[in-house]
């Protein structure tokens, strides 16, 4: 086995053994949803499973990595496998239609055809419905593998036609320890370990100046929201919008904001969980003493609703202004 496969068996043992069992017993489903946090190895596991199905010299339920089929799959040139990734912000209907044409025409190689859809939760409604029709009436030996870190965002009708394969998140404490060993501050390590489960990505974020500024800006918004609504709205115009320019940036900012209020909730409840912002313990503890559980729930719900609106292509400035107003309303609830 190669290094990636070794790591997968170490971190996602149950998943890998389940995939091997499906192959060994010749009970490969026509569609799967690999569901887990960013960095949990979903795509690497999908590639392993694809190789397992196409490898010419499988040994002990592990692909050989050296045959013609494995080498072409590794290089991305195998005609029986296709990848679909978001085109911009979404996966569009045209992409799914093109995929289906590719999957239904006669292949150049014997064996199954496999397609892997990355960020399957990013399919727009037309793309999702196009895929649904193909899932309902697959032609020939075809395996679909949908990858997502937001299972609930996938259409229930698609969920019901796929086997769900959940990927376990790694220990945050272990990741924080590894980051600190690499001279990342414990506060930044705690934050990036919430954003990704991939150590390399966490290291990149921890050393990224823009991410550090995003983190700082999110914390300033929490502080501004605790004051007058006009101050928070002005902050959105002058500091938030110029920094969070793209849709992905805004989504990350909303996630970071949600983590902040989860910390406040944990301090209020007296939980001993690892916070996302340990350097804000004094401020968040003080904030938790002046806010009710009901108010906190309202604020967190407003952030989650903003994330949903973001994916409906709502104007981001208007979205953030509405969020600030909704958060203020939540904070006024008694």
LINTAGI-V408287 format. One record per pair of residues at least 24 apart in sequence whose ideal C-beta (glycine too) atoms are under 10 Angstrom apart, sorted by the first residue. I is the first residue (numbers start at 0). GAP is how many residues later the second one is. Records with the same first field share a line. If there is no record, write none. Layout:
BEGIN
I->GAP / GAP
END
This chain:
BEGIN
0->47 / 59 / 61 / 62 / 64
1->42 / 46 / 60 / 61 / 63 / 72
3->37 / 40 / 41 / 43 / 44
4->36 / 39 / 40 / 42 / 43 / 46 / 57 / 58 / 60
6->34 / 37
7->32 / 33 / 34 / 36 / 37 / 39 / 40 / 159
8->39 / 53
10->28 / 29 / 30 / 34 / 156 / 157 / 158 / 159 / 160 / 186
11->24 / 28 / 29 / 30 / 32 / 33 / 153 / 154 / 155 / 156 / 158
12->155
13->151 / 152 / 153 / 154
14->25 / 26 / 27 / 30 / 33 / 34 / 150 / 151 / 152 / 153
15->25 / 29 / 32 / 33 / 36 / 45 / 46
16->44
17->31 / 145 / 147
18->26 / 27 / 29 / 30 / 33 / 34 / 42 / 146
19->28 / 29 / 32 / 38 / 40 / 41 / 42
20->40
21->27 / 30 / 31 / 39 / 121 / 141 / 143
22->26 / 29 / 30 / 32 / 35 / 38 / 39 / 40
23->28 / 34 / 36 / 37
27->24 / 25 / 84 / 86 / 113 / 115 / 135
28->114 / 115 / 116 / 132 / 133 / 134 / 136
29->82 / 104 / 105 / 108 / 110 / 111 / 112 / 113 / 114 / 131 / 132 / 133
30->84 / 100 / 103 / 104 / 107 / 111 / 112 / 113 / 114 / 115 / 127 / 130 / 131 / 132
31->84 / 111 / 112 / 113 / 114 / 115 / 130 / 131 / 132 / 133
32->84 / 87 / 88 / 111 / 112 / 113 / 114 / 115 / 118 / 121 / 125 / 126 / 128 / 129 / 130 / 131 / 132 / 133
33->82 / 83 / 84 / 86 / 111 / 112 / 113 / 114 / 115 / 117 / 128 / 129 / 130 / 131 / 132 / 133
34->85 / 86 / 111 / 112 / 113 / 114 / 115 / 116 / 117 / 119 / 124 / 127 / 129 / 130 / 131 / 132
35->111 / 112 / 113 / 115 / 129 / 130 / 131 / 132 / 133 / 161
36->112 / 113 / 130 / 131 / 132 / 133 / 157 / 158 / 159 / 160 / 161
37->81 / 111 / 131 / 157 / 158 / 159 / 160 / 163
38->110 / 128 / 130 / 131 / 136 / 154 / 156 / 157 / 158 / 159 / 160 / 161 / 162 / 163
39->109 / 126 / 127 / 128 / 129 / 130 / 156 / 157 / 158
40->126 / 127 / 129 / 156 / 157
41->74 / 76 / 103 / 104 / 105 / 106 / 107 / 123 / 125
42->40 / 73 / 75 / 102 / 104
44->100 / 102 / 120 / 122
45->35 / 37 / 68 / 69 / 70 / 71 / 72 / 97 / 99 / 100 / 101 / 119
46->26 / 27 / 29 / 34 / 36 / 67 / 69 / 98
48->65 / 67 / 94 / 96 / 116
49->28 / 30 / 31 / 62 / 64 / 65 / 66 / 93 / 95
50->27 / 30 / 63
52->27 / 28 / 58 / 59 / 60 / 61 / 88 / 90
53->24 / 26 / 27 / 55 / 56 / 57 / 58 / 59 / 60
54->56
55->54 / 55
67->41
68->40 / 41 / 42
71->37
72->41
77->29 / 30 / 31 / 33 / 35 / 36
78->28 / 29 / 30 / 34
79->27 / 28 / 29 / 30 / 31 / 32 / 33 / 34 / 35 / 61 / 62 / 63
80->26 / 28 / 31 / 32 / 33 / 34 / 35 / 62 / 64
81->31 / 32 / 33 / 34 / 35
82->31 / 32 / 33 / 34 / 35 / 62 / 64
83->31 / 32 / 33 / 34 / 35 / 36 / 39 / 43 / 47 / 60 / 62 / 63
84->31 / 32 / 33 / 34 / 37 / 62
85->31 / 32 / 33 / 34 / 35 / 36 / 37 / 38 / 41 / 162
86->35 / 40
87->34 / 159
88->30 / 33 / 35 / 157 / 158 / 159 / 162 / 221 / 222 / 224
89->29 / 32 / 33 / 34 / 35 / 36 / 37 / 157 / 221 / 223
90->26 / 27 / 28 / 29 / 30 / 31 / 32 / 33 / 35 / 36 / 37 / 39 / 40
91->30 / 31 / 32 / 34 / 35 / 38
92->30 / 31 / 32 / 33 / 34 / 35 / 36 / 37 / 38
93->32 / 33 / 36
94->28 / 29 / 32 / 35 / 36
95->27 / 28 / 30 / 31 / 32 / 33 / 34 / 35 / 36 / 37 / 38
96->29 / 30 / 33 / 34 / 37
98->28 / 31 / 32 / 35 / 45
99->30 / 31 / 33 / 34 / 38 / 39 / 42
102->31 / 35 / 36 / 37 / 39 / 40 / 41
103->30 / 34 / 35 / 36 / 38
104->34
105->34
106->33 / 34 / 35
109->31
110->30
111->28 / 29 / 30 / 31
112->25 / 26 / 27 / 28 / 29 / 30 / 31
113->27 / 28 / 29 / 30 / 31
114->27 / 28 / 29 / 30 / 31
115->27 / 28 / 29 / 30 / 31
116->27 / 28 / 29 / 30 / 31
117->27 / 28 / 29 / 30
118->27 / 28 / 29 / 30 / 31 / 34
119->24 / 25 / 26 / 27 / 28 / 29 / 30 / 31 / 33 / 34 / 35 / 38 / 42
120->25 / 26 / 27 / 28 / 29 / 30 / 31 / 32 / 33 / 34 / 190
121->26 / 28 / 31 / 32 / 189
122->25 / 30 / 31 / 32 / 35
123->187 / 189
124->30
127->26 / 27 / 29 / 30
128->26 / 28 / 29
130->24 / 27 / 30
131->25 / 26 / 28 / 29
133->27
134->25 / 26 / 27
135->25
148->47 / 48
149->157 / 161
152->154 / 155 / 158
166->30
167->29
168->24 / 28
169->27 / 28 / 29
170->26 / 103
171->25 / 101 / 102 / 104
172->101
173->25
174->24 / 27
175->26 / 98 / 102
177->24 / 25
178->24 / 27
181->24 / 25
182->24
184->93 / 94
185->92 / 93
186->28 / 88 / 89 / 90 / 91 / 92 / 93 / 94
187->24 / 27 / 89 / 90 / 91
188->89
189->69 / 73 / 84 / 85 / 86 / 87 / 88 / 89
190->24 / 27 / 28 / 65 / 68 / 69 / 84 / 85 / 86 / 87 / 88
191->84
192->81 / 83
193->61 / 62 / 64 / 65 / 68 / 69 / 80 / 81 / 82 / 83
194->57 / 60 / 61 / 64 / 81
204->47
209->33 / 39
210->38 / 41 / 45
212->26 / 30
213->26 / 29 / 30 / 35 / 38 / 39 / 42
214->37 / 38 / 41 / 44 / 45 / 61 / 62 / 64
215->27
216->25 / 26 / 27 / 36 / 39 / 40
217->25 / 26 / 34 / 35 / 36 / 37 / 38 / 39 / 40 / 41 / 42 / 58 / 59
218->37 / 38 / 41 / 58 / 60 / 61 / 64 / 65
220->32 / 35 / 36 / 39 / 99 / 102 / 103 / 106
221->34 / 35 / 38 / 39 / 41 / 42 / 55 / 58 / 61 / 62 / 65 / 77 / 105
222->37 / 57 / 60 / 64
223->100
224->32 / 35 / 36 / 62 / 74 / 98 / 99 / 102 / 103 / 105 / 106
225->57 / 60 / 61 / 64 / 65 / 101 / 105
227->100
228->95 / 96 / 98 / 99 / 100 / 102 / 103
229->94
230->93
231->88 / 89 / 91 / 92 / 93 / 95 / 96
232->87 / 88 / 91 / 92 / 95
233->90
234->85 / 89
235->80 / 81 / 83 / 84 / 85 / 87 / 88
236->80 / 83 / 84
239->76 / 77 / 80 / 81 / 84
240->75 / 76 / 79 / 80
243->72 / 76
244->71
245->70
246->63 / 64 / 66 / 69
247->62
248->67
249->56 / 57 / 60 / 66 / 69 / 70
250->55 / 56 / 59 / 60
252->53 / 57 / 63 / 67
253->49 / 50 / 52 / 53 / 56 / 65 / 66 / 69
254->48 / 52
256->42 / 43 / 45 / 46 / 49 / 50 / 66 / 70
257->41 / 42 / 44 / 45 / 46 / 48 / 49
258->44
259->24 / 27 / 39 / 40 / 43
260->26 / 27 / 30 / 35 / 36 / 38 / 39 / 41 / 42 / 66
261->34 / 38 / 41
262->24 / 25
263->24 / 25 / 27 / 32 / 35 / 36
264->26 / 28 / 31 / 32 / 34 / 35
267->24 / 25 / 28
268->24 / 27
289->41
290->39 / 40 / 42
291->39 / 41 / 42
293->36 / 39 / 40
294->32 / 34 / 35 / 36 / 37 / 38 / 39
295->34 / 35 / 37
296->33 / 36
297->28 / 29 / 31 / 32 / 33 / 34 / 35
298->24 / 27 / 28 / 29 / 30 / 31 / 32 / 34
299->27 / 30
300->25 / 26 / 29
301->24 / 25 / 26 / 27 / 28 / 29
302->24 / 27
END
